[in-house]
Amino acid sequence: MIILIRNMESDRCIAIVREELKNLEVAYKSVELGEVELSESISEEKLQLLNNTLKKSGLELMVSSKIFVINRIKEAVKQLVYYSADLKRPNFSDYLSKKINYDYNYLSKIFSEMEDTTIEKYYIGQRIERVKEMLGQKEISLSEIAYRLLYSSVAHLSNQFKKVTGMTPFNFRHSEEKSWENTVNV
């Protein structure tokens, strides 16, 4: 994610921005005159907080509407992942278009441009993270996880999980159990 900063004209400004990012615990890849490349996107609240602290030094964020659209996409994806059991199996592109009120092609283009990944890969990553959380709960079966996260089948979930993590859900669950047992026995 790239943030543009107005009035950033010297090495002193770069040092100020780095310090404020560090204070707010915002990870970044680079800080150059007028531009910061963040390691990942941040919440609108944190952006506002950063802007307020930078204003004290005469600097100001030039937040584009694209950043807010990206944040809305991420929030919509998380809602789909975490509350999908409440929904009928939606068409992903239609769901995002309706939720954000933009054409999916536009959303896909700016997401890829700003995040260096596709919306689909982001969605898959969020689903897999949710699967990992649910696998930590022994009482939830893989079939139930697949159902709740709107996978078409357990096989589809398992294949996607293995493709992303390099291990099967079964092996992941058992490795988590072993690591949990090790921390309890210490």
C-alpha positions in Angstrom: 0.0 0.0 0.0 1.4 3.4 -1.0 0.7 6.6 0.9 1.5 10.0 -0.5 2.6 12.7 1.9 2.4 16.5 1.2 5.2 18.9 2.2 7.8 16.1 2.6 10.8 17.8 1.2 13.9 16.8 3.2 15.8 14.0 4.9 14.5 15.5 8.2 10.9 14.8 6.9 11.8 11.3 6.1 13.2 10.8 9.6 10.0 12.2 11.1 7.7 10.0 9.0 9.8 6.9 9.9 9.6 7.8 13.6 5.8 8.3 13.5 5.4 5.0 11.7 7.5 3.3 14.3 5.5 4.9 17.1 2.2 3.7 15.6 3.7 0.2 14.9 3.0 0.5 11.2 5.3 -1.7 9.1 6.7 -0.2 6.0 8.9 -1.2 3.1 10.3 2.3 2.2 10.1 5.9 3.0 11.0 8.4 0.3 10.3 12.0 -0.4 6.6 12.4 -0.7 5.9 8.6 -0.5 5.7 5.7 1.9 5.3 2.1 0.9 3.6 0.2 3.7 4.2 -3.5 4.1 0.4 -4.0 4.5 -2.7 -1.9 4.5 -3.8 -0.2 7.7 -7.1 0.8 9.2 -8.7 4.1 8.4 -8.4 4.9 12.1 -4.6 4.4 12.1 -4.4 6.4 8.8 -6.2 9.3 10.6 -4.0 9.0 13.6 -0.9 9.1 11.4 -2.2 12.1 9.6 -2.9 13.9 12.8 0.6 13.3 14.1 2.2 14.3 10.8 0.3 17.5 10.7 2.1 18.6 13.9 5.3 18.6 11.8 3.7 20.4 8.8 3.2 17.2 6.8 -0.1 15.8 5.6 -1.3 12.6 4.1 -2.8 12.8 0.6 -5.1 9.8 1.0 -6.6 8.8 -2.3 -10.1 7.5 -2.6 -8.5 4.2 -3.8 -7.2 3.5 -0.3 -10.6 3.8 1.2 -12.0 1.5 -1.5 -9.3 -1.0 -0.7 -10.2 -0.9 2.9 -13.8 -1.4 2.1 -12.9 -4.4 -0.1 -10.9 -5.9 2.8 -13.7 -5.3 5.3 -16.3 -6.9 2.9 -14.1 -9.9 2.4 -13.6 -10.3 6.1 -17.4 -10.1 6.6 -17.9 -12.7 4.0 -15.3 -15.0 5.6 -16.4 -14.5 9.2 -20.2 -14.3 8.7 -20.6 -16.5 5.6 -22.7 -19.0 7.5 -25.4 -16.3 7.6 -25.4 -15.9 3.8 -26.5 -18.1 0.9 -23.5 -19.0 -1.3 -23.0 -15.7 -3.1 -21.2 -15.1 -6.3 -18.0 -13.4 -5.0 -17.7 -10.7 -7.6 -21.5 -9.8 -7.3 -21.2 -9.8 -3.6 -18.3 -7.3 -3.6 -19.9 -5.1 -6.3 -23.1 -4.8 -4.4 -21.4 -4.3 -1.1 -19.1 -1.5 -2.3 -21.2 -0.1 -5.1 -18.5 -0.3 -7.8 -18.0 -2.5 -10.8 -16.0 -5.6 -9.9 -13.5 -5.0 -12.8 -12.7 -1.6 -11.3 -12.4 -3.1 -7.8 -10.1 -5.8 -9.1 -7.9 -3.4 -11.0 -7.3 -1.0 -8.1 -6.9 -3.8 -5.6 -4.2 -5.5 -7.7 -2.5 -2.1 -8.4 -2.4 -1.0 -4.8 -1.9 -4.4 -3.0 0.4 -6.4 -5.4 -2.1 -9.3 -5.2 -5.5 -10.1 -6.6 -8.7 -9.8 -4.7 -9.2 -13.6 -5.2 -5.9 -14.4 -3.6 -6.6 -12.1 -0.7 -10.0 -13.8 -0.3 -8.4 -17.3 -0.3 -5.8 -16.2 2.2 -8.5 -14.8 4.5 -10.5 -18.0 4.2 -7.4 -20.2 4.9 -6.6 -18.1 8.0 -10.2 -18.6 9.2 -9.9 -22.4 8.5 -6.8 -22.4 10.7 -8.6 -20.7 13.5 -11.5 -23.2 13.3 -9.2 -26.2 13.1 -7.9 -25.1 16.5 -11.4 -25.9 17.9 -11.4 -29.7 18.1 -15.2 -29.9 18.3 -15.7 -28.5 14.8 -15.4 -31.1 12.0 -13.8 -30.4 8.7 -17.2 -30.9 7.1 -18.7 -28.2 9.3 -15.8 -25.8 8.5 -16.3 -26.4 4.8 -20.0 -25.7 5.2 -19.6 -22.6 7.3 -17.0 -21.1 4.9 -19.1 -21.8 1.8 -16.7 -24.3 0.3 -18.3 -26.5 -2.3 -16.9 -29.6 -0.6 -14.4 -30.8 2.0 -12.1 -31.9 -0.9 -12.1 -28.3 -2.3 -11.3 -26.9 1.2 -8.5 -29.5 1.7 -7.0 -28.9 -1.7 -7.0 -25.2 -1.3 -5.6 -25.5 2.2 -2.8 -27.7 1.1 -2.0 -25.5 -1.8 -1.6 -22.4 0.4 -0.1 -23.9 3.6 1.8 -27.0 2.2 0.0 -29.3 4.6 -3.4 -30.9 4.9 -6.0 -29.6 7.4 -5.7 -32.9 9.3 -1.9 -32.5 9.6 -2.3 -28.9 10.5 -4.8 -29.7 13.3 -2.5 -32.3 14.7 0.6 -30.1 14.6 -1.4 -27.4 16.4 -2.5 -29.9 19.1 1.1 -31.0 19.6 2.4 -27.4 19.9 -0.4 -26.6 22.3 0.4 -29.7 24.4 4.1 -28.7 24.4 3.2 -25.2 25.8 1.0 -26.7 28.5 3.6 -29.2 29.6 6.4 -26.6 29.9 
